[in-house]
Amino acid sequence: MGRPAKCVTVQEGKDLQKNYRDTKGTSDSYEVVYSLEELQEFLDYVRELSSEQNIAKPGIRIYYAAYDLPQPNKGTVLLSATNGTAMSADNNYNIDPLNKGTGGWPPKAY
């Protein structure tokens, strides 16, 4: 398998993540970890339910989110199924989103 077209170099990834930390601050989490099994399970779930809904090319939208906690480490992500892959595609609210990844404190920079 070749490198996917939308991959960036490791250095580009480091630069992007540093830009986020520098502009958003480091008093909160900025990384979330999912196992390959968890991600594959979610992708299979989205594919199956989308197919049942006659959605031929579903997408996944990733939202930055935060838990309602008084301490740091509130940051998280929410992976939402969409009805297509265009930026304007609607979220598919008939499919539950993925959350509850893991992350350490302090967060691990890329």
Stockholm file with secondary structure:
# STOCKHOLM 1.0

chainA/1-110         MGRPAKCVTVQEGKDLQKNYRDTKGTSDSYEVVYSLEELQEFLDYVRELSSEQNIAKPGIRIYYAAYDLPQPNKGTVLLSATNGTAMSADNNYNIDPLNKGTGGWPPKAY
#=GR chainA/1-110 SS CCCCTTCCCHHHHHHHHHHHHHHHCSSSCCCCBCCHHHHHHHHHHHHHHHHHTTCSSCEEEEEEEECCCSSSCCEEEEEEEESSSSTTCCBCTTSCCBCCCBCCSSCCCC
#=GC SS_cons         CCCCTTCCCHHHHHHHHHHHHHHHCSSSCCCCBCCHHHHHHHHHHHHHHHHHTTCSSCEEEEEEEECCCSSSCCEEEEEEEESSSSTTCCBCTTSCCBCCCBCCSSCCCC
//
